[in-house]
Amino acid sequence: MPVPPVANPVQQAALEALANSASFRKAPALRELLLYLWERRETPPSEYAIGTEVLGRKEDFDPKTDSAVRVHMSRLRARLKDHYEANPAELRFTVPPGEYRLEVRQLAPAPPPPSRREFPWKLSAAIASAAAGLLAVDDVRLRWRARPESPSLDLFWVSFLQKGKPQTLIVPAPMFFRSREQPFLARDFRVNRPEDVAKSTYLDALQKQYGPLEENRLYTIASDTLAASMVARYLEDRGTPAVVLDTPSAGLDILSSQDAILFVGPGTSGQVPDIMGRLGYGFHLSESGTNRGLLDRRNPGIEYPVTVHSPTRSTGHGLIALLPGKAPGTHVLLVASSFNPALASVLTIAAELEQLRQFLAQQNAGKHFEAVIRYERNGDKILDARPVAARRTVP
């Protein structure tokens, strides 16, 4: 690794504060990329170097066919922009469009307010009072104008959200079972409804030994909750109120009366057969084994599986579908996969939203659609996420 150049102490302190901020603590992949670019600020790295040294690509990595580096640079650019909109600073780090380098910008400091000593002390009381009033009004205007404006919603969201209308994000809770007699919680990932207990050899054996099992839903899946939080923050930052609820709190009946964004995974999709069924002979989220993914019910034999490359690295497929709600004028945005943060990144990052919009238009998917998203992850790091298939939903 090259020896990093000697840094300006002020810039180094600002960079460390940025890397340790909330904006990057929750995005370890982007934090690693930020620090990598900082170390190589005088000799910007190549796309190949970033792919192999930061994103874990193999030696045969081809930037011409794999856009992972470009996607991550776009994410970093957007993350920096969002950070400084929320945390204004005179010294800022940016990534110029189309380049693989970190740039330091020093903004001009705001001019200090005029001192009273600049005005003649022999002003009459009336003139002084009027001047003070004008200065107060002007100061309010300056402070109002200085407030950073909220970023605007992407056209993808604008196409179906009503401006300012609150959005409910729902995360189903996996179904556990417990015994009144023994202190244990049991879970079979194939069972998502109480009436299916007898179909599980494991749960049925427990029931025969300890008596009837009671339903218990105290937890949500961490990745689904994280994905919902990512989307909620995106909407909140753009002036759309959002609340995240679990199914025990909200109930699925809420989907019949208002807009909602629903996150499901292989362990919870069985709780929402009505919503999944609205896709008609569309995509089905498979729950079998470790290679969970999507099955295309319109075209039997076509699968979009989860492919495991190593203990931490895998490629999977998920579903983003916009469905008409039961109540007139409402909608349900369905987000379904084995790792929903990857799909949430598609819904919250400008470059990926634009890619999704363009793909839906190319596929003539219409207002209500179902789109297959292919994603690659290394542990919790999202290496790539892009649409690979899309079509209109079946009413």
N, C-alpha and C positions, 0 to 999 in steps of 0.2 A: 504494500500500500504506500502511495507517495506520502512524503512528509508534508503535512499541511503548512501553508504559509503563516508567518507571524500575523496574528490578528490585531486589529485595533481593539484595545480593551473595552471601549464603549460598545463596539459592534459585537464583540464576543459575549459580553454580558447580556446584550439584547437578544442574541441568538439563543443563549442558554435559557433565558426567561421564556422565549417563545416555545422552545422545544419542551419545556416543562409545564407549559400552560395547559388548561383544560382542553383546549382545541386539539392538542397533539397527544396528550396522555392517553386519550381514548382511541387514538388512531396510530398504533405502533408502527405500521408499515409506512405511513406518511412521515412519521417522526424520523424513522431510519433513513428515508430518502432525503429528508431535509438536512440531516446531519451529514450524510454522504456528499451532497452537493456543496455544503459549506466547506468540507475538508478539501474539495477540489475546485474551489471558487476561481482560482487563477488558471486552471487548465480543465475546462468543462469536459466531463466524460462523454463517451459515445453511448448511443442507444444500446449497443450490444453490451458494453461494460455495466450499465445500470441493470439490464436484464439478468446478467449472470452473477453480478456481485451483490445486488440488493434484492432482486425479486426471486432469486434462486433458480433461474432458468439453467438448463444444461448447456454444454458447450456447442451443441448444434442449434442453439437458439437463432432464429431468423427474424429480425425486426420487420422484414417486408411482409411476413405472413402472420406474425404475432404482434398485436397492438398493445400488449400489456404495459410496456413502458410509456407509451403515449397516453394511455388511460390514466396511469398513476400520476404522470406529470400534470394532466388536466385536473385530477383530484387535488393535487398539492396546490396548484394555482388557485382553485376555487376555495380550498380550506384557508389559505393565506388571506384571500379577499374577505371571506366571512369573518375571520379573526379580527382583522383591522377595522371592519365595519362595527364590530361589537366592542373593540378595544382600541380606540384611536391612539396613534403614536406618531411622533415626529420621525423616528427612524424605523423604516419598514423593509422587510425582505419580500421580494417578488420574484416570480419566474416569468421572464418575457415569453410571449406566445411563440411557439415553434422552436424554442431553444431548451437546452438541457443544462442550464446554469442558474445559480442563485444571484440575484442582483440586490444591492443595498441602496436604498433611496433615503435621502435626508430631506424631509419636508421643511419648508420655512416655518419658523415658530409664529404663532399668532401674535399680532402687535399688542403691546400692553395697553390697557385703558388709559385715556388721557388723565394726567395729573391735574388736580385743582390749581396747582401752582402755575400752570400754563395760562390761566385766565387772570386778567387784571383784578386785583383785590378790591378796587373801588367801584365795582358794578353795583348798581342800585339793587335793592331787595327784590323788586319786581322782575328785573332782567335776570338776576341770579336764579330766582325761582323758576322762571320760564326755561332758562338754560338747563337747569337740573331736570326739569320735566322732560325736555327733549332728549337729554342724555339717557334718562331712564328708559324712555320708549325705544330709543335707538339700541340701547344695551339689550333689551328684551328681544328685539328683532334679530340682533346679531347672534344671541344665544339660541334663538329658535332656528335660525338658518344653519347654525353650526351643528345641530343635532344630526347625526347620520341618518339618512333615509333607509327604511327597510328595503331589502332586496325584493324584487317582484317575483311572483309565481311564474314558473315555466309554463309555456303554452300548453304542454301536456295536461297540467292541472287545471288551467283556465278553461279548457274545453269542456269540463264537466262539473267543476266546483262552482258554487255560487259565492261570490266575493263576500268574505266576512262571515259566512255561515259556519257555525261550529261543526267540527268533524269528530266522530267517535271512532276510536281505534280499538278493536277487540282482539284479545289474545285468549284463545281457549285454554283451559286448564286440563292437563292430563288426568285421567281417571284412575285413582288409587282405590284400593279396597282394604278395609280393616275388620278385625273381629272384636266383638264386644268383650270377649273373654281373654284374648291374648294381646299384648302390646306390640303389634306389628302393622306395617303398611305393605301391601302387595301390589305389584303392577305387572300386567302383561300388555306389551305395546300393541298387541293385536286387538285388545278389548277396549272400546271407547264408549260402550253403552252398558248399563247394568244388566239388560236382558241377554247380553252375550257372555256372561260369566261362565255358563255351563259349556260354552264352546272351547274354553281354555282348560286343557288338562291340568295345568298348574293351579289355576284358581279353583277349579272344581274339586281338586284334591284337598285344598285348604278348607273349602266350604264343607266338605264331607267330614273333615276332622274336627273343625272348630265351630261348625254351625253357619248360618246365613252370614254373608259378608255385607258390610255397609259401604256405600259409596263415600269417597272422601276426595275432595278436590281443593287442596290447600296451596298448590304450587302451579307456576306456569313454567314453560320451557325458557331457559335463559336467552337463547338465541332469538326466539320469537319476541320476547320482551325488549331486547336490545333493538331489533328491527323496528318495532312499533315506536320506540323512543326516538330513533333516528328520523322517522317520518314525521312524528309529532313535532320535533324541534324544527324541522324544515318548514312545516306549515306555520307554526307559531312565529318564527322569525320573519315570516312574510305576511303577517296580519290575519292569519286564519286560525281561530281558536281550535285547540285540539285536546282531547282527553283520552287517556289510555285506560281501558277497563278489562278485567278478566271476565270470562263467561259466568262464573258464580255470582259476580256483582251485577253484570249487565243483563245476562240472559240472552238467548238467541232471538227472542221475540222482538228485540229492538231492531232487528234487520227488516222487520215487516213495516216499520213506520217511519224510518229516517235514514239519512245517508250513513254509511259506515265503511270502514276499511278493516278487513278481516285477515288476520295472519294465522295460517294453519301449517302444520307439519305432518309427517307420517304418523306421529303418535296422537294427533288430535283431529285429523280430517274426518274420522268416523263420526265425530260429534255433529258435523254439519252436512249430512247427506243431502239435505234440501238445496243448500247453496251449491255444493259440488254437482248435484244433479241438474242444476240449471244449465250446465254446459252440454246437456243432452248427450249425444254420442261424442263428446269432446275428450278432453284429457282427464286422466284419472291419476291421482297421486298414489303410487305403489307403496305398500307398507311391509313388503316381504324382505327379510334378511338385511344385510348391510348395504346392498346395491339398490337403495331406494331411489326412485326417480319418477318419471312420468310415462304413462302408457296412453297411446292414442287409440281411443275406442272407435273412432271413425275409420281408422286404418289398422285393423288388427295385425300384430306383428311388428309394428313400428314402436320402438321404445326409445326413451331418452333417459338412460340410467345414470347412476352415480358410479364413476370409475375411480377406484382407489389406486394411486400411483406409489404411495409410500405410507408409513404410519400416520403422517401428518398432512400429506398432500393428496388432493382428490379433485376430480372434475364432476360437477353435478348439473342437474337441470331443474328449473322451477317454473312456476306459472304465475304470470300477472294477467288478470282478467278483469275487465270492466263490465259489470252486469247491470241490467235495469233492476231497480228495487221494486218491491211489491207495491208500495205507495206511489202514486203518480209523481213524476218529477224527481224521484230519488234514485240512488245508485248504490251498488256495493262494489268496492274495489277489492278483489281477492288476491292475496299474496300467499303462494303455497310452494314450499320446497323443504328440503332437509336442512337448509342453512339460510334462513330468511334475511340476515344482514346483507348477503350478496344482492338480493333483489331490492332491498331498501336502498342500497347504493345507487342502483339504476334509477330509482324514483326520486333521488335527492341531489344528484350531481349533474350540473348543467350539461357537460359534454355527453354523458350517458343518456340523459333525458332527450337531448337532441337526436342522438343515434336511435333511440326507441321511436320517437315521433317519425323520423324519416323512414324507418323500417316498416312501421304500421302503414304509412302512406304508400310505400312501394308494394306492399302485400294487399292493398285495398281492403284493409281489415275493418273499416267502418268505425262508427262511434262506439259500439259495444263489441269487444274483441277478446280474444284469448291469445296470449303471446308466450312462447317458450323462451326462457332465458337460460343460456349456458353460462356457468360460472366456474372459475377455478380458484381454489383456496389452498393455503398452506397454513394449517392450524386455524387461527382466527384471522389471518391476513387474507384479504380478497385480492387475488392477483389479476383477475379479469372477469368481466361480466358483460354479456351482449345478447341481443335477441337473435334467435336462429330460425324461428318459425312463428307465424301469426296468421290468424284468420278471424272471420266474423263468428260471434257466438250463435248458438242455435236457440231461438226463442222457446 
